[in-house]
Amino acid sequence: MAHIKTPQEIEIMREAGRKLARVMARLTPLVRVGATGLELDAAAKKFILEEKAKPSFLNYRPSGAGKAYPATLCVSLNDTVVHGVPTSRAIKDGDLVKLDLGLVFKEFHSDMAITVMVGNVPKRARELVLATKEALARGIKAAKQGNTLGDIGYAIQSFMEKRGFSIVDALTGHGIGRDLHEDPWVMNKGTRGRGEPLVRGMTLALEPMTAIGKPAVRQQKDDSYATKDGSLSAHFEHTIAITEKGPEILTLNL
């Protein structure tokens, strides 16, 4: 059952989302050849603290993880889909770099992710990234009062699969608020009209995770998830609120 937020709580989440979007906007230009995940992580923490907020991920232990997450930022490269732990590995030309970041402000969380294409990225990889970004936009458009979670999943799945890409269906979006992960889980696959109805006051983190190859993933030693077949992956995420006027993206840099 979804945690319904009051207008006052959504206003706090709106402020949290704008803070997170500003942090991500500052972080993105730092993703370049030669930069390391550790450098990006340090910058992310610095920027969050400058927003008078706190990192959501640092020392967070998600369900299924063997240990608490040791960093502020998730940096997932190429075939690693999500939860990549920042390392000293230098970013290379052609890398797909997924940045996933959350912050907490006045006890409410916000969560967003982007995929950055570094330098000369292969054509099919570029198509994957652009399609995943558009799939998120279509999922958000479907997230309106009167629709269901299945409508969101259908919008994302149908767009990606028509283009020959896979949905990594072992990983999902989620509700968000006072907890980083709340009910409901938001699948990136679905059937129109099926699943929990969307109602005003719901706040969700929508996040299609996709791959060029097959959708199966494996959990790595650092608790990150990578495609089993080693194919490239992409990830985009926004925190949204369901309102009477339609879906509102809370993680916008206004």
Helices and strands as residue ranges (DSSP letters): H 7-27, G 28-30, H 37-50, E 54-55, E 73-77, E 80-82, E 96-105, E 108-117, H 123-142, H 149-162, E 166-167, E 173-175, E 182-186, E 203-206, E 209-211, E 217-219, E 225-227, E 233-235, E 238-243, E 246-249
